[in-house]
Amino acid sequence: MADRTKQHLVIYKNATKTFEGEVGEKTVAITGLDAGTVVAEGDYQVAWSDGTNESDKVDVPAFTVNSAETKPEVVSNVTATPTDDGANVTGE
């Protein structure tokens, strides 16, 4: 496996660099999309970069941004019942 300690991932959309990961990391985030956005395979491409040279670009697989419905509701009716060393917290 290649040594990636001095490289980072770069994301392109329509041939424009849009996101860059941290050097030495094997992940990069695509952010700023609305909930429920459907992204087709190839809408984004990813490549390794050492800051000067880049690998060939590879299509990012299709994905759908999580919608608000996938996020649990905010906890309500929170109560705290004291114990000898803290509290038991409940919520709905």
MARZAVO-445471 format. One line per field, with one value per residue (C-alpha): residue number from 1; residue in three letters; chain; x, y, z. Coordinates in nm, 4 decimals. Layout:
BEGIN
seq: NUM	...
type: ALA	...
mol: A	...
xx: X	...
yy: Y	...
zz: Z	...
//
This chain:
BEGIN
seq: 1	2	3	4	5	6	7	8	9	10	11	12	13	14	15	16	17	18	19	20	21	22	23	24	25	26	27	28	29	30	31	32	33	34	35	36	37	38	39	40	41	42	43	44	45	46	47	48	49	50	51	52	53	54	55	56	57	58	59	60	61	62	63	64	65	66	67	68	69	70	71	72	73	74	75	76	77	78	79	80	81	82	83	84	85	86	87	88	89	90	91	92
type: MET	ALA	ASP	ARG	THR	LYS	GLN	HIS	LEU	VAL	ILE	TYR	LYS	ASN	ALA	THR	LYS	THR	PHE	GLU	GLY	GLU	VAL	GLY	GLU	LYS	THR	VAL	ALA	ILE	THR	GLY	LEU	ASP	ALA	GLY	THR	VAL	VAL	ALA	GLU	GLY	ASP	TYR	GLN	VAL	ALA	TRP	SER	ASP	GLY	THR	ASN	GLU	SER	ASP	LYS	VAL	ASP	VAL	PRO	ALA	PHE	THR	VAL	ASN	SER	ALA	GLU	THR	LYS	PRO	GLU	VAL	VAL	SER	ASN	VAL	THR	ALA	THR	PRO	THR	ASP	ASP	GLY	ALA	ASN	VAL	THR	GLY	GLU
mol: A	A	A	A	A	A	A	A	A	A	A	A	A	A	A	A	A	A	A	A	A	A	A	A	A	A	A	A	A	A	A	A	A	A	A	A	A	A	A	A	A	A	A	A	A	A	A	A	A	A	A	A	A	A	A	A	A	A	A	A	A	A	A	A	A	A	A	A	A	A	A	A	A	A	A	A	A	A	A	A	A	A	A	A	A	A	A	A	A	A	A	A
xx: 0.0000	0.1223	0.2547	-0.0085	0.1530	0.2497	-0.0594	-0.4193	-0.7460	-0.8887	-1.2525	-1.3515	-1.6919	-1.7134	-1.3315	-1.3120	-1.1349	-1.4030	-1.2785	-0.9412	-0.8661	-0.5866	-0.2368	-0.1937	-0.5683	-0.7599	-1.0885	-1.2268	-1.5747	-1.8204	-2.0245	-2.2856	-2.5444	-2.9122	-3.0782	-3.2140	-2.9839	-2.9242	-2.5713	-2.5114	-2.1981	-1.9396	-2.0910	-1.7779	-1.4341	-1.1505	-0.7711	-0.4620	-0.2366	0.1076	0.0594	0.2294	0.1218	-0.2144	-0.3246	-0.5859	-0.9351	-1.1840	-1.5632	-1.7198	-2.0053	-2.3671	-2.5116	-2.8073	-2.7526	-2.9315	-3.2662	-3.3928	-3.6200	-3.3200	-3.2118	-3.3843	-3.6095	-3.4727	-3.5090	-3.8072	-3.9447	-3.5981	-3.5824	-3.2955	-3.3389	-3.0563	-2.8613	-2.5880	-2.3168	-2.4877	-2.8266	-3.0381	-3.1503	-3.4591	-3.6175	-3.8793
yy: 0.0000	0.3484	0.5830	0.8596	1.0485	1.3401	1.3345	1.4441	1.3799	1.6431	1.6537	1.8045	1.9039	2.0016	2.0025	2.2615	2.1775	2.2108	2.0302	1.9229	1.6831	1.7082	1.5826	1.2239	1.1615	0.9171	1.1074	1.4320	1.5753	1.7047	1.9648	2.2338	2.0157	2.0361	1.7455	1.4916	1.5998	1.3101	1.3039	1.0857	0.8759	1.0974	1.4296	1.4538	1.3082	1.2416	1.2275	1.2040	1.5113	1.5771	1.9514	1.9504	1.6366	1.4608	1.1082	1.0355	1.1315	0.8610	0.9030	0.9315	0.6775	0.7982	0.9019	1.0838	1.3406	1.2418	1.4094	1.5782	1.2792	1.0528	1.2671	1.1809	1.4390	1.6628	1.5145	1.6530	1.6228	1.5820	1.5040	1.4419	1.2312	1.2726	0.9629	0.9174	0.9895	1.1913	1.1636	0.9459	1.1463	1.0503	1.1983	1.1399
zz: 0.0000	-0.0864	0.1799	0.2096	0.5000	0.2724	0.0517	0.0848	-0.0988	-0.3308	-0.4483	-0.7837	-0.9188	-1.2869	-1.3081	-1.0259	-0.6999	-0.4329	-0.1209	0.0191	0.3019	0.5562	0.4715	0.5895	0.6239	0.4070	0.4179	0.2821	0.3464	0.0905	0.2778	0.2210	0.0459	0.1379	0.3189	0.0739	-0.2125	-0.4525	-0.5909	-0.8966	-0.9453	-1.1116	-1.0012	-0.7870	-0.8519	-0.6067	-0.6466	-0.4290	-0.4190	-0.2753	-0.3199	-0.6604	-0.8451	-0.8524	-0.9308	-1.1939	-1.0781	-0.9777	-0.9678	-0.6223	-0.5911	-0.5799	-0.2440	-0.0939	0.1810	0.5002	0.5352	0.8479	0.9031	0.9691	1.2627	1.5928	1.7551	2.0271	2.3755	2.5674	2.9187	3.0657	3.4355	3.6737	3.9845	4.2371	4.3443	4.6056	4.3485	4.0721	3.9023	3.6764	3.3727	3.1730	2.8663	2.6014
//
